[in-house]
Amino acid sequence: RIHRMMKDRVNLHGRVAGNAAIFTAAVLEYLCAEVLELAGNTARDLKVKRINPRHIQLAVRQDDELDGLVSATIAGGGVVPHIHKKLLRKNEEMEGGLMGRADRMR
């Protein structure tokens, strides 16, 4: 199948070596195994036994190389949680708590 699809898409009058399809199939198998392994790890971290698109999205976006390779939107994957550093409170303010604020108001 891969060889036939490659022949349809190439501009060299349909001339594609037989080894090209084998190599492409091996690359596709490796990429699928990599994505499934990372998605399985994500699902296990979330204590779920079934991989869903959300797990694939989180796994792909956490890996730098796969994130660069997959620029498509994963249907049903949602968004990756991220809070910008500027929006977080500093540790000093959090340690003071409510008493720190009450002392400053007086």
ChimeraX attribute file (.defattr): number of C-alpha atoms within 10 A of each C-alpha:
attribute: neighborCount
match mode: 1-to-1
recipient: residues
	/A:1	8
	/A:2	13
	/A:3	18
	/A:4	11
	/A:5	11
	/A:6	17
	/A:7	17
	/A:8	14
	/A:9	10
	/A:10	11
	/A:11	10
	/A:12	9
	/A:13	9
	/A:14	14
	/A:15	12
	/A:16	16
	/A:17	11
	/A:18	10
	/A:19	10
	/A:20	13
	/A:21	18
	/A:22	13
	/A:23	11
	/A:24	14
	/A:25	15
	/A:26	12
	/A:27	12
	/A:28	12
	/A:29	11
	/A:30	12
	/A:31	13
	/A:32	11
	/A:33	12
	/A:34	15
	/A:35	18
	/A:36	17
	/A:37	14
	/A:38	18
	/A:39	23
	/A:40	20
	/A:41	17
	/A:42	19
	/A:43	20
	/A:44	14
	/A:45	11
	/A:46	10
	/A:47	9
	/A:48	13
	/A:49	10
	/A:50	10
	/A:51	15
	/A:52	14
	/A:53	14
	/A:54	18
	/A:55	26
	/A:56	23
	/A:57	22
	/A:58	19
	/A:59	24
	/A:60	22
	/A:61	17
	/A:62	13
	/A:63	12
	/A:64	10
	/A:65	10
	/A:66	15
	/A:67	14
	/A:68	10
	/A:69	9
	/A:70	11
	/A:71	10
	/A:72	7
	/A:73	10
	/A:74	14
	/A:75	9
	/A:76	12
	/A:77	14
	/A:78	13
	/A:79	12
	/A:80	12
	/A:81	6
	/A:82	6
	/A:83	8
	/A:84	6
	/A:85	8
	/A:86	7
	/A:87	7
	/A:88	8
	/A:89	9
	/A:90	10
	/A:91	8
	/A:92	9
	/A:93	11
	/A:94	10
	/A:95	10
	/A:96	12
	/A:97	10
	/A:98	10
	/A:99	10
	/A:100	13
	/A:101	11
	/A:102	10
	/A:103	9
	/A:104	7
	/A:105	7
	/A:106	5
